Amino acid sequence: MGGEASRDVVGTLAGFARTLRAAGVNADPERLQAMIGALDRLDVTDARDVYWAGRLTLCADPADLPRYDRCFAAYFSGESASVRRVARPPVVAARPAATAGAAGQEARGDPSVAAASTAEVLRRRDVARLSAEERDEVHRLIALLDDVSARRRSRRFTAAHRGRLDQNRTVRSILRRGGEISRLHHRAHRTRPRRVVLLVDVSGSMSPYADVLLRFAHAAVRCAPRSTEVFTVGTRLTRVTRELRHREPDAAMAAVSSAIPDWSGGTRLGEELKEFLDRFGQRGMARGAVVVVASDGWERGDATLLAAQMARLRRLAHRVVWANPHKGLAGYEPLTAGMAAALPYVDDFVAGHSLAALEELAGVIGDA
């Protein structure tokens, strides 16, 4: 390759490495240099060569592989990774938001960095104010979320590098070596998936956000299909977990839309929460679970009923999280009757109006 083409390829690969780091893959400069060295001996215009060169040099853990596959497909849009592609700014996963000035400076330089800056600014935008194209891009980035799950400590133990001293294994090791103490063995508690239950408000006041929140719920179901349950609330309680198990987000959203009879209707949070607890929660679904209520708190029913059911939910659940899209707006105060009634029983009160807010919500669920 000529010098100019070589610089373009290196710039494209650097942008890809930034995308991987944003997705949680430790694609540091040393690994990036190894990938560039590998491609120097391969055909950079062959997508398979680029894919395997990156997979073998940028991934250090089995958990990196699904993230790498998703990022590769998103970054290169499923096309051949040729030098000509740098003329079209690639779409990359989101990283921490950049300032407008920095975005402008980057736009005059590397086109892949300019595309990254655009995605970063988009992360902080209120989804209710996005254009159709911007909303489609946010939907694509939500589909890349791969860690919307919770874990709990099991009573069982497993071998570990540190933790409690495993006396049995240590003694057996000493006996095998004729009484010589070569090393101390340790053990730690295993972890198991913790159930996550999402109650998504699909009433009229939540219509600008309901679709995005359901796509977030789809990402949660995809990450932990056996330990995640999703319901919609409005004037009726609807269980949509089965519909959200479709692999493709758009197919899942179409199935959910057909299953919900009260889309953009009224709000009776207290009654629907009571129905959830009577039919599912009290029987075990809410016990020890992380329960996420995604709603703006506009309650048309009796606020005292909502308060009583929230208190009941708090006694059953491991943690109660409330995601209110309006919390991300400047000057917001939880003054509505429903929100004021529910807040005393909420462990985490977070926003849900943007991609960054949903990433924060995923972190709250994971840390619960």
C-alpha positions, 0 to 999 in steps of 0.5 A: 500500500502507498503511504496515504492509503496506509495512514487511512487504514491505520486511522480506521483501525484506531477508530475500531479499537476505540469502539472496542474499548467503549464496549469493554474490550481492552483493545489497548495501543499495544494490541492495536499495533499487533493487529496492524502488524498482522494485517501487514502480512495479510490482505487488508481488503479481505474482510475475513483477514481483517476480522481474524487479525483483530479477533486474535490480537485485540481479544484477551478473554472469552467474554470479549468475543461476542462484544468483538463480533457485534462491534465488528459488524456495527463498525464495518456495516457488514461490508468488506474492510477495504481502504475505500471505506474510510471515505464513509465515516464508520458508525462506532459505539458510544464513549463518554460525551465530548464537548461541542468544541472538541467535536468540531476540531475532530470533525476537521481531522480523522473522519472516524473520530468525527463519527465517534464524536457525533455518537458521543453527543447523541448519547446525552440527547433526550430521545424525545427530541431526536429526529427519525435518523437519530432515533434509529442510531440510538436504537442500534446502540441500545442493541449493542448493550451486552451487560444488562443483568444482575448477579447474586452470591451463591452459598456454594464455593469455587476455587479462587486465587484469593479469598477464604483458605480452602483447608481440604484442598490445601491438606490434600495437596500437602499429602500428595507432596509428602508433607511439603507445603507448596501453596495455599489453596483458596475458595470464594462464593460462586455467583448466580444470576439474580432475577431482574423484573422490568415494569415499563409504563406505556401510557400516553405520557410515556409515549416518547420514551416507551419504545426506547425503554422496551428496547432496553428491556429487549437488551436485558432479556437477550443478556439473561433470558432465564432470569429477566421478566418484562411487563408493561403497565398502563391501564392493564398489566401485560407480560411481554417477556416471550415477545422480547425473546426474539433475537432481532430488536425490530421483530421483538418490538413488532411482537410487543406492539401486537401484544399490548392492548393499552398502548398510549392509554391512561395510567393506573400504576397502583392497580397494575402494581397490585395485580403484578404482586398478587399474580406474580410477585408474591408467588416468587417473581419479585422475591430477591429480585431487582425490580425496575419501574420505568415510569414518569409517575403520573398516577390517575388512580389513588396515590395511597394505593400506589404507596401501599403497593410500593411498600409491599414491593420493597419488602419482597424485592432485593432492590427497587429501581425507578427510572423516570425520563423527566429526572434528566431534565433541568430543574425537575422535582418529583412533585406528582402525586404518584412519584411522591408516593413511590419515592420513599420505597425506592432504592435508586432513582435514576433518569431514563431519557437518553442512551447515557441514562440507560447505560447508567441504569444498566450499571445500577442493575449490575451493581445491585 
